[in-house]
């Protein structure tokens, strides 16, 4: 058993009482008021030093195959259109200074050191790269399996209908270890939503895989695609195994229509992810009320799409609060809930049950939950998000895996 002493559990006030946390078999086995003096235990004792105990975070919408963190800065050259971004990435991705596997490992190290213990990454599969990028990310995630929960999406970035051979490549990727099959704007990019979604869901059914579809489509186009996705999800009884990423239609339609679509998504058990964009803010309150799982991701990190993103998930949590314009502590704390428990629910396909984070024995900071957390020197949850202190101790299954901005004993490259 491990005993973590003198920590403040998801504190809302600087003077909140400290607690001691017992950890056994990688899970939280007890939480009691801090004894205030050294406690004898048969196992390891860790002095938390009065620091704030936060749940670990997750990047549940990453693109590890395209990041350029730690490489020589490259000026942005895309033309600003979706197709232009895709083709610019295709033209330049081979010019990176590391292999896909090594560069993905660099990003994984940064994400874990920031407090992340789970990643769902998309990996591009298309007529240009074949399975090269997919295999690089797959192998990098496997290299970190002892410190990370991960899922991998075979992602047809350049479309399915518009490029020959992509269906077979997706099929092969699923046979080689992909957990989910992806998709991209079936109406506005591939111009054939029926064919696009038929391929995605047929492959998911064949391989007993999940689905995670990028949906940048706004307005009525986005609503149409969501309706089609929901219909297929229900017909195949895939509740909890389908995710819509971005879901911009939920911020570009009248409120009555948004409410109707959210109820449809909830009925089908569809999860959502957001990357906290400056525009297209999702209606978090409505999603919570309807028990739709919502997770946070960082998307790309300093890649061929944009120079933004540094792997710091606590900073991305700040961005989620900032883009929503939140000021109240409760609203800002809920952003941390999305970045932590929300992402875990998305990866597990679980519908939120309305319990408090400190009472959730499956995904939270309660007895029975995995001992996946971080310790930060901060007064409150809100101050931790606002200040983003860099000195964080990150634990996976009760074991210290990162400290001071570095993954311990890991494969992160300098």
C-alpha positions as CSV (number, residue, x, y, z in Angstrom):
1,X,0.0,0.0,0.0
2,X,1.1,3.6,-0.6
3,X,0.0,6.4,1.6
4,X,-0.2,9.9,0.2
5,X,-0.4,12.4,3.1
6,X,-1.2,16.0,3.5
7,X,-2.9,16.9,0.2
8,X,-6.0,19.0,-0.5
9,X,-8.6,17.1,-2.5
10,X,-9.9,19.2,-5.4
11,X,-9.8,22.2,-3.2
12,X,-12.0,25.2,-3.7
13,X,-10.5,27.3,-0.8
14,X,-6.9,27.8,0.2
15,X,-7.8,26.8,3.8
16,X,-9.5,23.5,2.9
17,X,-8.7,20.6,5.2
18,X,-5.9,18.3,4.1
19,X,-6.5,14.6,3.6
20,X,-4.5,11.4,3.4
21,X,-5.1,9.1,0.4
22,X,-4.5,5.4,0.6
23,X,-3.6,3.6,-2.6
24,X,-3.6,-0.1,-3.2
25,X,-3.4,-2.2,-6.4
26,X,-3.3,1.0,-8.4
27,X,-6.6,2.4,-7.0
28,X,-7.7,4.8,-4.3
29,X,-8.5,2.6,-1.4
30,X,-9.2,5.2,1.3
31,X,-9.5,9.0,1.9
32,X,-9.3,10.3,5.5
33,X,-8.7,13.6,7.2
34,X,-5.0,14.2,7.4
35,X,-3.4,12.9,10.6
36,X,-1.1,16.0,10.7
37,X,1.8,13.9,11.8
38,X,3.9,11.1,10.3
39,X,1.8,7.9,9.8
40,X,3.3,4.4,9.9
41,X,2.5,2.2,7.0
42,X,3.8,-1.1,5.7
43,X,4.2,0.5,2.3
44,X,5.5,3.7,0.9
45,X,4.6,7.1,2.4
46,X,4.6,10.2,0.2
47,X,4.4,13.7,1.8
48,X,2.1,15.8,-0.4
49,X,3.3,19.0,1.3
50,X,-0.1,20.5,1.4
51,X,-0.3,20.6,-2.4
52,X,-3.5,20.4,-4.4
53,X,-4.6,17.0,-5.6
54,X,-6.2,17.1,-9.1
55,X,-7.4,14.3,-11.3
56,X,-5.1,13.4,-14.3
57,X,-6.1,14.9,-17.6
58,X,-6.5,13.5,-21.1
59,X,-5.9,14.6,-24.6
60,X,-8.8,12.8,-26.3
61,X,-8.4,14.6,-29.7
62,X,-4.7,14.5,-30.7
63,X,-2.9,14.2,-34.0
64,X,0.5,12.8,-32.8
65,X,1.6,12.1,-36.4
66,X,1.6,15.7,-37.4
67,X,3.1,17.6,-34.4
68,X,6.4,19.4,-34.7
69,X,7.0,20.3,-31.1
70,X,10.7,20.6,-30.3
71,X,11.7,20.9,-34.0
72,X,13.0,24.0,-35.8
73,X,10.2,26.5,-36.2
74,X,8.5,26.3,-39.6
75,X,6.6,29.3,-40.9
76,X,2.9,28.7,-41.6
77,X,2.2,28.1,-45.3
78,X,-1.3,26.8,-45.6
79,X,-3.9,28.8,-47.6
80,X,-6.7,28.9,-45.0
81,X,-9.1,26.4,-46.6
82,X,-9.7,22.9,-45.2
83,X,-8.5,21.3,-48.4
84,X,-5.5,23.6,-48.4
85,X,-4.6,22.6,-44.9
86,X,-4.8,19.0,-45.8
87,X,-2.7,19.3,-48.9
88,X,-0.1,21.5,-47.2
89,X,0.3,18.8,-44.5
90,X,0.6,16.2,-47.2
91,X,3.3,18.2,-49.1
92,X,5.5,18.8,-46.0
93,X,5.1,16.1,-43.4
94,X,8.0,14.0,-44.6
95,X,10.3,17.0,-44.0
96,X,10.2,16.6,-40.2
97,X,13.4,16.3,-38.2
98,X,12.4,13.0,-36.6
99,X,10.5,9.9,-37.6
100,X,6.8,9.8,-37.0
101,X,7.4,7.4,-34.1
102,X,10.1,9.5,-32.4
103,X,8.1,12.7,-32.9
104,X,5.0,11.1,-31.5
105,X,7.0,10.0,-28.5
106,X,8.2,13.5,-27.9
107,X,4.6,14.8,-27.8
108,X,3.5,11.9,-25.6
109,X,6.2,12.8,-23.1
110,X,5.1,16.4,-23.0
111,X,1.4,15.5,-22.6
112,X,2.2,13.1,-19.7
113,X,4.5,15.6,-18.0
114,X,1.6,18.2,-18.2
115,X,-0.7,15.8,-16.2
116,X,-2.1,13.6,-19.0
117,X,-2.5,9.9,-18.5
118,X,-4.8,9.2,-21.4
119,X,-4.6,10.0,-25.2
120,X,-6.8,9.3,-28.1
121,X,-4.9,10.1,-31.2
122,X,-5.9,10.2,-34.8
123,X,-3.3,9.0,-37.3
124,X,-3.6,9.9,-41.0
125,X,-4.4,7.1,-43.5
126,X,-4.5,8.1,-47.1
127,X,-3.3,7.5,-50.6
128,X,-0.1,9.5,-50.0
129,X,1.2,8.0,-46.7
130,X,-0.6,4.6,-46.7
131,X,-0.1,3.2,-43.2
132,X,3.2,4.8,-42.4
133,X,1.9,7.5,-40.1
134,X,-0.5,5.2,-38.5
135,X,2.2,2.6,-37.7
136,X,4.5,5.3,-36.3
137,X,1.9,6.5,-33.8
138,X,0.7,3.0,-33.0
139,X,4.3,2.0,-32.0
140,X,4.9,5.2,-30.0
141,X,1.8,4.7,-28.0
142,X,2.7,1.0,-27.4
143,X,6.1,2.2,-26.1
144,X,4.3,4.1,-23.4
145,X,1.7,1.6,-22.5
146,X,3.0,1.3,-18.9
147,X,2.3,5.0,-18.2
148,X,-0.6,5.8,-20.5
149,X,-4.1,4.7,-21.5
150,X,-4.4,5.2,-25.2
151,X,-6.7,4.7,-28.2
152,X,-5.8,5.1,-31.9
153,X,-8.1,6.3,-34.7
154,X,-7.4,5.4,-38.3
155,X,-8.2,8.8,-39.8
156,X,-9.0,9.4,-43.5
157,X,-7.9,13.0,-43.5
158,X,-8.2,13.4,-47.3
159,X,-11.6,11.7,-47.5
160,X,-12.8,8.2,-48.2
161,X,-14.9,8.6,-51.4
162,X,-12.6,11.2,-53.0
163,X,-9.4,9.1,-52.8
164,X,-9.0,5.6,-54.3
165,X,-7.9,2.8,-52.0
166,X,-8.7,4.5,-48.7
167,X,-11.3,2.1,-47.6
168,X,-8.9,-0.8,-47.9
169,X,-6.2,1.2,-46.0
170,X,-8.7,1.8,-43.2
171,X,-9.6,-1.9,-43.2
172,X,-5.9,-2.8,-42.9
173,X,-5.3,-0.2,-40.1
174,X,-8.1,-1.7,-38.1
175,X,-6.6,-5.2,-38.6
176,X,-3.2,-3.8,-37.4
177,X,-4.5,-2.4,-34.1
178,X,-6.6,0.7,-34.7
179,X,-9.3,1.0,-32.0
180,X,-11.6,3.3,-33.9
181,X,-12.3,4.3,-37.5
182,X,-12.4,8.0,-38.3
183,X,-14.2,10.2,-40.8
184,X,-14.2,13.8,-42.0
185,X,-17.1,16.1,-43.0
186,X,-19.0,13.5,-45.1
187,X,-21.2,16.1,-46.7
188,X,-19.0,19.1,-47.3
189,X,-15.6,17.5,-47.9
190,X,-16.3,14.1,-49.4
191,X,-19.6,15.3,-51.0
192,X,-21.2,11.9,-50.5
193,X,-22.4,11.5,-46.9
194,X,-24.2,8.2,-47.5
195,X,-21.2,6.5,-49.1
196,X,-18.8,8.0,-46.6
197,X,-20.7,7.0,-43.5
198,X,-21.6,3.6,-44.9
199,X,-17.9,2.8,-45.2
200,X,-17.1,4.1,-41.7
201,X,-19.9,2.1,-40.0
202,X,-19.4,-1.0,-42.1
203,X,-15.7,-1.1,-41.1
204,X,-16.6,-0.4,-37.4
205,X,-19.1,-3.3,-37.5
206,X,-16.6,-5.7,-39.2
207,X,-13.9,-5.0,-36.7
208,X,-16.0,-4.4,-33.6
209,X,-14.3,-1.0,-33.5
210,X,-15.4,2.4,-32.4
211,X,-16.1,5.5,-34.5
212,X,-14.7,9.1,-34.2
213,X,-15.7,11.5,-36.9
214,X,-14.4,15.0,-37.4
215,X,-17.4,17.2,-38.0
216,X,-16.5,20.8,-38.9
217,X,-19.7,21.2,-40.8
218,X,-21.9,24.0,-39.4
219,X,-25.5,25.0,-39.9
220,X,-28.0,22.6,-41.5
221,X,-25.1,20.6,-43.1
222,X,-23.8,19.7,-39.7
223,X,-27.3,18.8,-38.4
224,X,-27.8,16.5,-41.3
225,X,-24.6,14.7,-40.7
226,X,-25.3,14.4,-37.0
227,X,-28.7,12.9,-37.8
228,X,-27.2,10.4,-40.1
229,X,-24.5,9.4,-37.6
230,X,-27.1,9.0,-34.9
231,X,-29.3,6.9,-37.1
232,X,-26.4,4.5,-37.9
233,X,-25.3,4.4,-34.2
234,X,-28.7,3.4,-33.1
235,X,-29.3,0.8,-35.8
236,X,-26.0,-0.9,-35.0
237,X,-26.5,-0.7,-31.2
238,X,-23.2,1.2,-30.9
239,X,-24.2,3.4,-27.9
240,X,-21.1,4.7,-26.2
241,X,-18.8,3.7,-29.1
242,X,-19.3,6.7,-31.4
243,X,-17.7,10.2,-31.0
244,X,-18.2,13.4,-32.9
245,X,-15.2,15.6,-32.8
246,X,-15.6,19.4,-33.0
247,X,-19.4,19.4,-33.6
248,X,-19.5,22.9,-34.9
249,X,-23.2,22.6,-35.8
250,X,-24.0,22.9,-32.1
251,X,-22.8,26.5,-32.1
252,X,-24.1,27.6,-35.5
253,X,-27.8,26.8,-35.3
254,X,-30.8,28.3,-33.4
255,X,-31.1,27.2,-29.8
256,X,-34.2,25.2,-30.4
257,X,-32.5,23.2,-33.1
258,X,-29.4,22.7,-30.9
259,X,-31.5,21.4,-28.1
260,X,-33.2,18.9,-30.4
261,X,-29.9,17.7,-31.9
262,X,-28.4,17.3,-28.4
263,X,-31.4,15.2,-27.3
264,X,-30.8,13.1,-30.4
265,X,-27.2,12.6,-29.6
266,X,-28.0,11.7,-26.0
267,X,-30.5,9.2,-27.1
268,X,-28.0,7.5,-29.4
269,X,-25.3,7.6,-26.7
270,X,-22.9,9.6,-28.8
271,X,-19.9,11.3,-27.1
272,X,-18.3,14.6,-28.1
273,X,-14.8,16.1,-28.0
274,X,-13.8,19.8,-28.3
275,X,-10.4,21.4,-28.7
276,X,-11.6,24.7,-27.2
277,X,-11.5,26.8,-30.4
278,X,-11.8,30.6,-30.4
279,X,-15.1,30.2,-32.2
280,X,-17.7,27.5,-32.2
281,X,-18.0,27.2,-28.4
282,X,-20.1,24.2,-27.5
283,X,-23.1,24.5,-25.2
284,X,-21.6,22.8,-22.2
285,X,-24.5,23.4,-19.9
286,X,-27.0,21.7,-22.3
287,X,-24.6,18.8,-22.9
288,X,-24.3,18.3,-19.1
289,X,-28.0,18.5,-18.6
290,X,-28.5,15.8,-21.2
291,X,-25.7,13.6,-19.9
292,X,-23.6,13.7,-23.1
293,X,-20.0,12.9,-22.4
294,X,-17.7,15.7,-23.5
295,X,-13.9,15.4,-23.5
296,X,-11.1,17.9,-24.3
297,X,-8.2,17.6,-26.7
298,X,-5.5,19.7,-28.1
299,X,-5.8,18.8,-31.8
300,X,-2.5,19.5,-33.5
301,X,0.6,20.9,-31.7
302,X,2.8,23.4,-33.7
303,X,2.1,21.5,-36.9
304,X,1.4,22.2,-40.5
305,X,-2.0,23.5,-39.7
306,X,-1.1,26.1,-37.1
307,X,1.7,27.2,-34.8
308,X,-0.5,26.7,-31.7
309,X,-0.4,23.9,-29.1
310,X,2.4,22.9,-26.8
311,X,1.2,19.6,-25.2
312,X,0.2,21.3,-21.9
313,X,-3.3,20.0,-21.1
314,X,-3.7,22.3,-18.1
315,X,-3.1,25.2,-20.4
316,X,-5.6,23.8,-22.8
317,X,-8.1,23.6,-19.9
318,X,-7.4,27.3,-19.3
319,X,-8.2,27.9,-23.0
320,X,-11.5,26.0,-22.6
321,X,-12.5,28.4,-19.8
322,X,-11.2,31.4,-21.6
323,X,-13.0,30.8,-24.9
324,X,-16.3,30.2,-23.0
325,X,-15.8,33.5,-21.2
326,X,-16.1,31.9,-17.8
327,X,-15.4,33.8,-14.6
328,X,-17.2,31.9,-11.9
329,X,-15.1,29.3,-10.1
330,X,-17.7,26.6,-10.5
331,X,-17.8,27.1,-14.3
332,X,-14.0,27.0,-14.5
333,X,-13.8,23.9,-12.3
334,X,-16.2,22.2,-14.7
335,X,-13.7,22.8,-17.5
336,X,-11.2,20.7,-15.4
337,X,-13.9,18.1,-15.1
338,X,-14.2,18.0,-18.9
339,X,-10.4,17.8,-19.3
340,X,-10.2,14.9,-16.8
341,X,-13.2,12.9,-16.1
342,X,-14.9,13.9,-19.3
343,X,-12.1,12.5,-21.5
344,X,-12.1,9.3,-19.5
345,X,-15.8,8.9,-20.1
346,X,-15.4,9.5,-23.8
347,X,-12.7,6.8,-24.0
348,X,-14.8,4.4,-22.0
349,X,-18.0,5.2,-23.8
350,X,-19.7,6.0,-20.5
351,X,-22.6,8.3,-20.0
352,X,-22.1,10.9,-17.2
353,X,-24.2,10.0,-14.1
354,X,-24.3,13.4,-12.5
355,X,-22.1,12.5,-9.5
356,X,-19.5,14.8,-8.1
357,X,-15.9,14.3,-9.2
358,X,-14.9,13.4,-5.6
359,X,-17.7,10.8,-5.4
360,X,-17.1,9.1,-8.8
361,X,-15.5,5.7,-8.1
362,X,-15.0,5.0,-11.8
363,X,-13.5,8.2,-13.2
364,X,-13.0,10.6,-10.3
365,X,-11.1,11.1,-7.1
366,X,-13.1,8.7,-4.9
367,X,-12.5,5.4,-3.2
368,X,-12.3,2.7,-5.9
369,X,-11.2,5.0,-8.7
370,X,-7.8,4.6,-10.5
371,X,-5.0,6.4,-8.7
372,X,-4.3,8.7,-11.7
373,X,-3.8,12.2,-10.5
374,X,-1.3,15.1,-10.2
375,X,-0.1,17.3,-7.4
376,X,0.4,21.0,-8.0
377,X,1.3,23.9,-5.8
378,X,-1.8,26.1,-6.1
379,X,-4.4,27.7,-3.8
380,X,-7.5,26.3,-5.5
381,X,-8.6,24.5,-8.6
382,X,-9.3,27.8,-10.4
383,X,-5.9,29.2,-9.5
384,X,-4.2,26.1,-10.8
385,X,-6.0,26.6,-14.1
386,X,-5.2,30.3,-14.3
387,X,-1.5,29.9,-13.2
388,X,-0.7,26.6,-14.9
389,X,2.2,25.9,-12.5
390,X,4.9,23.9,-14.4
391,X,6.1,21.9,-11.4
392,X,3.7,19.1,-11.4
393,X,4.0,15.5,-10.0
394,X,2.0,13.1,-12.2
395,X,0.9,9.7,-11.0
396,X,-0.4,6.7,-12.9
397,X,-1.9,3.9,-10.8
398,X,-0.3,5.4,-7.8
399,X,3.2,5.5,-9.3
400,X,5.1,8.7,-10.0
401,X,5.6,8.9,-13.8
402,X,6.5,12.6,-14.4
403,X,7.9,15.5,-12.3
404,X,9.1,19.0,-13.0
405,X,7.9,18.9,-16.6
406,X,9.6,15.7,-17.6
407,X,8.5,12.1,-18.1
408,X,10.5,9.9,-15.8
409,X,12.5,7.2,-17.5
410,X,10.5,7.7,-20.7
411,X,11.2,8.0,-24.3
412,X,10.8,11.8,-24.7
413,X,13.6,13.2,-26.9
414,X,15.6,16.4,-26.2
